[in-house]
Amino acid sequence: MADIGNDIERPLGQAVRPPRAARRISAGVVAATLLVLAVIGVSGAIALRERPFRKPEEVAVSTPKTTAVVEPAAPAKEPASKAEAASKTSRPKMGGPQIIHMPTEVDGGPPKTAIVIRDPSTIGQNLRIAHIPDRALVEAGETGPLPVRAADGRRPFDVYARPWSGARGARVAIVIGGLAVSQTGTQSAIAKLPAEVTLGFAPQGNSIGRWMQAARQRGHEIVMQVPLEPFDYPNVNPGRNTLTLAATADENLKNLRWALSRTTNYTGVMNYMGARFSADAAAMGPLMDELGRRGLAYVDDGSSARSLAPDLALKNGVPFAAGDTSIDAVRDRGAILKKLDELEATARAKGFAVGIGSAFDLTVDTVSFWVSGAKKRGIEIVPISAVAVDPEKG
């Protein structure tokens, strides 16, 4: 009972566990504490040990940020250089620098071939100054200035050619010859005919230099007509200084140069008659050789099926074009319009067609009327140089 009383009198919660039990618990707590501390210590040691490895990661991350500003600059230059390279590579295909094999003679010896590189983009004349001769393309002749290749290889055929679109649609070239024979007729033809129509000047005409300038100022491309021997010559006579089979090669070249010297700024020559002369290789050969050396084209009016001009032009490097039809063999408006419509049909079928006419008032008026309608129908009227086959350009 005394013990019970004593227990009751003790304050609540003052009962103490046996000492051994208290010591065990304290030892366990200490042991647990030490274990936790050990774990923390090991973790700290590991953390401290790994920090040197973590810092390089931070540097590695910051380094790309620093170089990221520099790196885009290099790729940015690459596309630009590639674009420039592609542009330079494509230019030759669009009329870039070309190699010309130009025949030359040295000290009277056998002909040799000189290689000249030229850039066609710098060749064509500006239409605003098309009436002014290029001095580099002129040499002094006995009867006047003669067309000639420039020292850099440029040809009158290239320089005096009228620009055109270059498209491969249906094209019609029309050459109206006989200018300078009639002063009023010439003035009317130059004023009325569309600038795309090519004009042919007769060497026997008057004031050819003045009319040439007027025609070029209006934008026309021009050719010089050369009288050649027809069948039944001299009963049928093309005029003075006609090239004939009976004449020597030198005599014919002298007459040719007379015709060439009548004016300048033309792309080539066109025959006036000449069915007999153009069928003779011995007669035509020297003529074509001269045109090739001077850089001129040859336009065959298409009146003779026996003409050797196509083969001789190719052999001598002469740009060549042939007429498909004479548009005014019958001087009637309806007949001329029918021929022009035939030209349009031919152009749609094979890509281009060439019509040849004379500077009659009826022809000039009819052609002017037809050209206006043809353009609306999608036909491009082009200068004769645009449809010429040029051996030097392949």
C-alpha positions in Angstrom: 0.0 0.0 0.0 2.9 2.3 0.8 4.2 1.8 -2.7 0.9 2.5 -4.2 0.5 5.6 -2.3 3.9 6.7 -3.2 3.1 6.2 -6.8 -0.1 8.2 -6.5 1.7 11.0 -4.9 4.3 11.2 -7.7 3.6 13.9 -10.3 2.0 12.6 -13.4 4.6 11.4 -15.9 7.4 11.3 -13.4 7.7 7.6 -13.7 11.2 6.8 -15.0 12.0 3.8 -17.1 14.7 1.6 -16.0 18.1 3.2 -16.7 19.4 0.4 -19.1 16.4 0.9 -21.3 17.0 4.7 -21.4 20.7 4.1 -22.3 19.9 1.7 -25.2 17.5 4.3 -26.8 20.1 7.0 -26.5 22.7 4.7 -28.1 20.3 4.0 -31.0 19.6 7.6 -31.6 23.3 8.4 -31.6 24.0 5.5 -33.9 21.2 6.7 -36.3 22.4 10.3 -36.1 25.9 9.2 -36.9 24.6 7.2 -39.8 22.7 10.1 -41.2 25.7 12.3 -40.8 27.9 9.7 -42.5 25.5 9.6 -45.4 25.4 13.4 -45.6 29.2 13.5 -45.4 29.5 10.9 -48.2 27.0 12.8 -50.4 28.7 16.0 -49.8 32.1 14.5 -50.7 30.6 13.1 -53.9 29.0 16.4 -54.7 32.2 18.3 -54.0 34.2 15.7 -56.1 31.8 16.1 -59.1 31.8 19.9 -59.2 34.9 20.1 -61.4 33.1 17.9 -63.9 30.0 20.0 -63.9 31.8 23.2 -64.6 33.0 22.1 -68.0 29.4 21.4 -68.8 28.5 24.9 -68.0 31.4 26.1 -70.2 30.3 23.8 -73.0 26.8 25.3 -72.9 28.1 28.9 -73.0 30.6 28.3 -75.7 28.0 27.5 -78.4 26.1 30.6 -77.4 29.3 32.6 -78.0 30.0 31.0 -81.4 26.4 30.9 -82.5 26.6 34.5 -83.5 29.7 33.9 -85.6 28.7 30.6 -87.2 25.6 31.9 -89.1 27.9 34.4 -90.9 29.8 31.6 -92.6 26.8 29.8 -93.9 25.3 33.1 -95.0 28.3 33.7 -97.4 28.1 30.2 -98.9 24.7 30.6 -100.6 25.7 34.0 -101.9 28.9 32.6 -103.4 27.0 29.7 -104.9 24.4 32.0 -106.3 27.1 34.1 -107.9 28.8 31.0 -109.3 25.5 29.8 -110.7 24.8 33.2 -112.2 28.2 33.3 -113.9 27.8 29.8 -115.2 24.4 30.5 -116.7 25.4 33.8 -118.5 27.1 32.2 -121.5 23.9 30.3 -122.2 22.0 33.6 -122.3 24.3 35.3 -124.7 27.5 35.5 -122.6 31.1 35.5 -123.9 31.5 33.4 -127.1 34.5 32.2 -129.0 34.7 33.3 -132.7 36.9 31.6 -135.2 37.8 34.5 -137.5 39.6 33.9 -140.8 42.7 36.1 -141.3 45.5 36.5 -143.8 49.1 37.1 -142.8 51.6 38.6 -145.2 49.7 37.2 -148.2 50.2 33.7 -147.0 47.5 31.0 -146.7 44.4 31.9 -144.6 44.6 31.2 -140.9 42.1 31.2 -138.2 42.3 33.7 -135.2 40.3 33.0 -132.1 38.5 36.0 -130.7 36.4 36.1 -127.5 33.6 38.5 -127.4 30.6 39.3 -125.2 27.5 39.7 -127.3 25.8 41.6 -124.5 28.0 44.6 -125.4 27.6 44.3 -129.2 24.1 45.5 -130.2 23.7 49.2 -131.0 21.4 51.3 -128.9 18.4 52.2 -131.1 18.8 55.9 -130.1 22.2 56.0 -131.9 21.5 53.3 -134.5 22.0 55.8 -137.3 25.6 56.5 -136.3 28.1 54.2 -137.9 30.5 52.3 -135.6 34.0 53.5 -136.7 35.5 50.2 -135.7 33.3 48.5 -138.3 34.3 50.8 -141.2 37.3 50.7 -143.5 38.1 53.2 -146.3 37.5 51.8 -149.8 38.1 53.2 -153.3 34.5 54.2 -153.7 33.6 54.9 -150.1 33.4 53.3 -146.6 33.2 49.5 -146.5 31.8 47.3 -143.7 34.4 45.2 -141.9 34.8 43.1 -138.8 36.2 45.0 -135.9 39.6 44.1 -134.4 37.8 42.5 -131.5 35.8 40.2 -133.8 32.5 42.1 -133.8 30.5 41.9 -137.0 28.2 44.4 -138.7 25.7 41.6 -138.6 25.7 41.7 -134.8 26.1 45.4 -134.1 23.5 46.7 -136.6 20.9 44.0 -135.9 17.6 45.2 -134.5 16.8 43.7 -131.0 13.8 41.3 -130.7 12.2 39.3 -127.9 14.2 36.1 -128.4 11.0 34.1 -127.9 10.4 30.9 -129.9 6.8 31.6 -130.9 5.6 32.2 -134.5 7.8 34.8 -136.1 7.5 36.6 -139.5 10.3 38.6 -141.1 9.4 40.9 -143.9 12.0 42.6 -146.2 10.9 45.5 -148.4 13.5 46.3 -151.0 14.0 49.0 -153.6 14.4 51.9 -151.3 16.2 55.0 -152.4 15.0 54.5 -156.1 12.0 56.8 -155.5 12.4 59.7 -153.1 8.8 60.0 -152.2 8.3 56.2 -152.1 11.3 55.8 -149.8 10.1 58.5 -147.5 6.6 56.9 -147.3 8.0 53.4 -146.7 10.2 54.6 -143.8 7.4 56.5 -142.2 4.6 54.0 -142.6 6.2 50.6 -142.2 6.4 49.2 -138.7 10.0 49.4 -137.3 10.2 45.6 -137.2 10.1 45.4 -141.0 13.5 45.2 -142.6 14.3 47.6 -145.4 16.5 46.9 -148.5 18.3 49.7 -150.3 19.1 49.6 -154.0 22.7 50.7 -154.6 21.7 52.6 -157.8 19.5 54.9 -155.6 20.2 58.5 -154.5 20.8 60.0 -151.1 21.2 56.5 -149.6 23.2 57.8 -146.7 20.5 60.2 -145.7 17.7 57.6 -146.1 19.8 55.0 -144.1 19.9 57.4 -141.2 16.2 58.1 -141.4 15.4 54.4 -141.5 17.7 53.6 -138.6 16.3 56.4 -136.5 12.9 54.9 -137.0 14.3 51.5 -135.7 14.5 49.6 -139.0 17.1 47.0 -139.7 18.5 47.4 -143.2 20.2 45.3 -145.9 22.0 46.4 -149.1 20.8 44.9 -152.3 23.4 43.6 -154.8 22.6 43.2 -158.5 23.4 39.7 -159.8 23.2 38.4 -163.3 19.8 36.9 -164.2 19.0 34.6 -167.1 18.6 36.4 -170.4 21.1 39.0 -169.3 21.6 41.8 -170.6 18.1 41.8 -172.0 17.0 41.6 -168.4 19.4 44.0 -166.7 19.5 44.6 -162.9 21.4 47.9 -163.4 25.0 49.2 -163.4 27.8 47.3 -161.8 26.0 44.0 -162.0 28.0 40.9 -161.0 28.2 38.6 -164.0 29.5 35.2 -164.9 31.6 36.7 -167.7 33.5 39.0 -165.4 36.6 37.9 -163.5 36.5 37.3 -159.7 38.4 40.6 -159.2 36.0 42.5 -161.4 33.0 41.1 -159.5 34.6 41.9 -156.2 35.2 45.4 -157.3 31.5 45.8 -158.3 30.4 44.1 -155.0 32.5 46.6 -153.0 31.0 49.5 -154.9 27.5 48.3 -153.8 28.8 47.8 -150.2 30.2 51.3 -150.1 27.0 53.1 -150.9 26.1 53.3 -147.3 26.7 51.6 -143.9 24.9 50.4 -140.8 23.4 47.3 -142.5 23.5 43.7 -141.4 24.0 42.1 -144.8 23.2 42.0 -148.4 20.3 40.7 -150.5 20.4 39.6 -154.1 18.6 41.7 -156.7 17.7 39.2 -159.4 20.6 36.8 -160.0 19.1 33.4 -160.8 21.9 32.6 -163.2 24.7 34.0 -161.0 23.6 32.3 -157.8 23.5 28.9 -159.5 27.2 29.1 -160.4 29.6 28.1 -157.6 32.7 29.6 -159.3 30.9 33.0 -159.4 29.2 32.9 -156.0 32.2 31.5 -154.1 34.3 34.8 -154.1 31.2 36.8 -153.1 30.4 34.6 -150.1 34.1 34.6 -149.1 34.1 38.4 -149.1 30.9 38.5 -147.0 32.3 36.1 -144.5 35.5 38.1 -144.1 33.5 41.3 -143.5 31.0 39.8 -141.1 27.9 40.3 -143.3 24.8 38.1 -143.8 23.3 37.0 -147.1 19.6 37.1 -147.7 18.3 35.1 -150.7 15.0 36.4 -151.9 14.0 32.8 -152.7 13.2 33.5 -156.4 15.5 30.8 -157.7 15.3 27.1 -156.6 18.8 26.6 -158.1 20.6 29.0 -155.8 23.8 27.6 -154.2 23.7 30.4 -151.6 22.7 28.2 -148.6 25.7 25.8 -149.0 28.2 28.5 -149.8 27.0 30.6 -146.9 27.6 27.7 -144.5 31.0 27.0 -146.0 32.1 30.6 -145.6 30.6 31.3 -142.2 28.0 33.7 -143.5 24.7 34.2 -141.7 22.0 33.1 -144.1 18.2 33.6 -144.5 16.0 32.8 -147.5 12.6 34.2 -148.5 9.6 31.8 -148.4 7.5 33.9 -150.8 7.3 37.1 -152.8 4.4 38.9 -151.2 3.7 41.3 -154.1 4.4 39.4 -157.3 0.7 40.3 -158.0 0.1 43.9 -157.2 -3.4 43.5 -155.7 -4.3 44.2 -152.1 -6.3 40.9 -151.8 -3.4 38.9 -153.4 -0.8 40.5 -151.1 -3.0 39.9 -148.0 -3.3 36.3 -149.1 0.5 35.9 -149.3 0.9 37.5 -145.9 -1.6 35.1 -144.4 0.3 32.2 -146.0 3.4 33.5 -144.2 1.5 33.4 -140.9 0.5 29.8 -141.5 4.1 28.9 -142.4 5.4 30.6 -139.3 2.9 28.7 -137.1 3.9 25.5 -138.7 7.7 25.8 -138.6 8.4 28.7 -136.2 9.2 31.4 -138.7 8.7 32.6 -142.2 10.3 35.2 -144.5 8.4 37.4 -147.0 10.1 39.6 -149.6 8.4 42.6 -151.2 9.1 45.9 -153.0 8.5 49.5 -151.9 5.4 50.0 -153.9 2.8 52.2 -152.2 0.2 49.4 -152.3 2.7 47.0 -150.7 3.7 49.4 -148.0 0.1 50.2 -147.1 -1.0 46.5 -147.1 1.9 45.3 -145.1 1.4 48.1 -142.5 -2.3 47.0 -142.2 -1.6 43.3 -141.9 1.2 43.7 -139.4 -1.1 45.5 -137.0 -3.5 42.6 -137.0 -0.9 39.9 -137.0 0.6 41.2 -133.7 -2.8 40.9 -132.1 -3.0 37.3 -133.2 0.3 36.5 -131.4 2.6 36.7 -134.4 5.9 38.5 -133.7 7.3 40.6 -136.5 11.1 40.3 -136.4 14.1 41.7 -138.3 15.7 39.4 -140.9 18.7 38.9 -138.6 16.5 37.2 -136.1 15.7 34.2 -138.4 19.1 33.9 -140.1 21.1 30.8 -139.6 24.5 31.8 -138.2 27.3 29.3 -138.7 29.5 31.1 -136.1 26.9 30.6 -133.4 26.4 26.9 -134.2 
